[in-house]
Amino acid sequence: MKIPKRYQNFLKEHPAVASAYEALGTSVHSAGPLDAKTRELVKIGISIGARMEGAVHSHVRKALENGAREDEIRHVALLTLPTLGFPSIMASLSWLEDVLKKPQRKKK
């Protein structure tokens, strides 16, 4: 996976903080029974709810890398509709498609 330039800069500028952040992520991921694909699908939903476009992009990429299908990813967005409303789902669908429709992405 290509690491975004902003995060690459963060790694260089604040290596100790980045290391602690990554260790926290590793600990949280291993703290429960969910597999990597399921965790990333959950994180897509959380990112949509928080209206964090960059996080949606990141977790869509990670979900794909962990075997999620496009229909599963889109289903996560649909599940947010009753709680977040129509305008939010329209925005989140566009964020998903930013990643899913990238021409250089190879479909599995």
Buried (B, 14 or more C-beta within 10 A) or exposed (E): EEEEEEEEEBBEEEEEEBEEEEEEEEEEEEEEEEEBBBBBBBBBBBBBEEEBBEBBBBBBBBBBEBEBEBEBBBEBBEBBEEEBEEEBBEBBBEBBBEBBEEEEEEEE
